[in-house]
Amino acid sequence: MKKLPQWKKLGLFLCVLPLLAAPVAGVAQAKPEKSAPTADSLFQTVSALDTKLFDAYNHCDLDTLGAMIADDLEFYHDKTGLSVGKQVFLDAIKNNICGKVHRTLVPGTLEVYPLNGYGAVEIGIHRFTHPGIDDDLGEAKFITIWQNKDGSWKITRAISYDHEPVRK
């Protein structure tokens, strides 16, 4: 193979460079949506949803809980595995949580990230207590996927994992 002189290599490079820099045909350029909420307002929205959800959880308000859960909810739990469906979730809350467990968000652990065109992901640590039993504290990490459909926010996927006693 014949070796190209240095000046021809430079010329070839300069001819190809604009092709490398040009956007690929058919690939949409990312543009922020003008109506997308700011990170602060999204954080406030999801934080308020978390508060409302677990106020209902702590007070066994199954109507409010049900309104915040998608019919096809997938709930993953490190101790009990996968449960699918709103009614399965509500039955588990009624039978295992109501009057027996109280949940609080560990301050400073909440993270919220947008899911473009879908909603948001919420990540944090929550603490569980048992009413009347002061020394039985547990914590777990969680990930919640919130879908915003026509202005209505619902949980479609949730993961609660790494359940451990609180280390004092």
N, C-alpha and C positions, 0 to 999 in steps of 0.2 A: 504494500500500500504506500502510495506517494505521500510524503509529509508536506502539509501546507505551510507556506511562509507565515511568519508571525502577523504581518499586516492583514493577510487574508483571514486568519483565525479571528482577529479583532473585528473585521468587517462582517463575518458570518455571525459573530456574537451580537453585534449591534443590530443586525437584521432580525434575529430571533428574539431579542430582548422585548420589543413591543408586544410580541405574541404571548410571551410569558406573563406580562403585566396586564394584558387585557382580560376582562372578565370572561369566563366560560359561557358560551351561548346557552340559554335555557336555565341558567342558575340564577335564582332571584337574589338580589342583594338585600341583606338584612336592613330593615328600617324600623325604628321604634314606632309603635302605635301611638298616635296622639291621645287616644282615650285610655291607654294603659295607666293603671294607678301607679303613683310613685311608690318607691320601696317603703317609705314611711307609712303611707296610707294602707298599703297591702299588709304590712306588719300589724297595724292597728286593727284592720278588718279581721285578720286571722286570730289575733289575740282575743278580740271580742267574741269571735265564734268559739274559741277554746273555752273561754269563761262561761258562755251560755251553755255549751255542751256539757261541761262538767258540773255546772250548777244543777242541770237537769239530772245528771248521773247521780250526784250526791243526794238529791231529794226524791229520787225514784219517779221523776216526771217523764214517764215513757212516751207520752204524746209529743213533748218537745224533742226528746231524743229521736223518736221516729221521724219527725219532720226534718231532722238534720242528717239523716242517713239515707244513702241511695239504696234502692231495692236490691241491687246486685252487689252490695257491700262484700268485700273480702277482708276478713279480719284475721291477721296472723298473730299468734301468741306463742312465746317460747315454751310455755308450760302445757298449753292445751291444744296447740296446733292451729289448723285452719278451720274457720267457720265461714260459710257463705250465705248471704241473704240477710235482709233487714230483720225479718221475724226471728230467725235463729239468734241473732245478736240481742234483740230485745228480750227474748225469753231467757237468755243467759244472764242478762242484767237483772231481770225480775227475780230469778231463782238464786243467783249467786252473789249479787252485789247489794240490792236494796236493803238498807238498814244494817248491813254488815261491813261495808267498806266505804271509805271516804277518800277522794282523790284531790290533791292539790298540785299545782305546777310548781316545780322548784324555781324560785326566783333567779333570774339571770340566765336561764338555760334555753329560753325560747329562741328559735331561729325560723325565719320564714323566707322562702324563695319562690319567685314566680315560675309558673309552668305555662309558657306562652300558648295562648289559645285554649287553655284548659282551666287553669285555676292557680293553685299554690300547693307547695309542700311545706309542712310544719314539722319541725324536729325539736325535741326537748327531753327533759327528764321530769317524770312525775313521781310523787310520793303518795303512798297508800297507808292509811291508818284504819284501825278498827275501833269504832266508837266504844268508849268505856275501857279500852285496853291501851294504856299509855305506852307500854314498852314493846309493842308489836308494830314496828315501822318497816316499811319496805319501799324500795325505789326501783324504777325501771326506766329505760330509754324508750322513746316512741317516735314513730314517723307516721304522719297523717297526710293523706292526699285529699285535698279539697277540690271539688269541681264547681266552677261558677258557670251555671247554665241559665241564661236569661235573667241574671241578677240574683238567682237563688243558689246559695252555697250548700253543698252536701258532701259528706265524706263518702268516697268511693273505695278507698283502700286504707287500711290501718295496720301498723305493726307495733306490737308492744313486746319488748324483749329485754334481756339482761336483768330479770327480776331477782333482786337480792335484798337481804335485810340491810337496813341503814347502818352503816358503820359509824360508830360514835367516836 
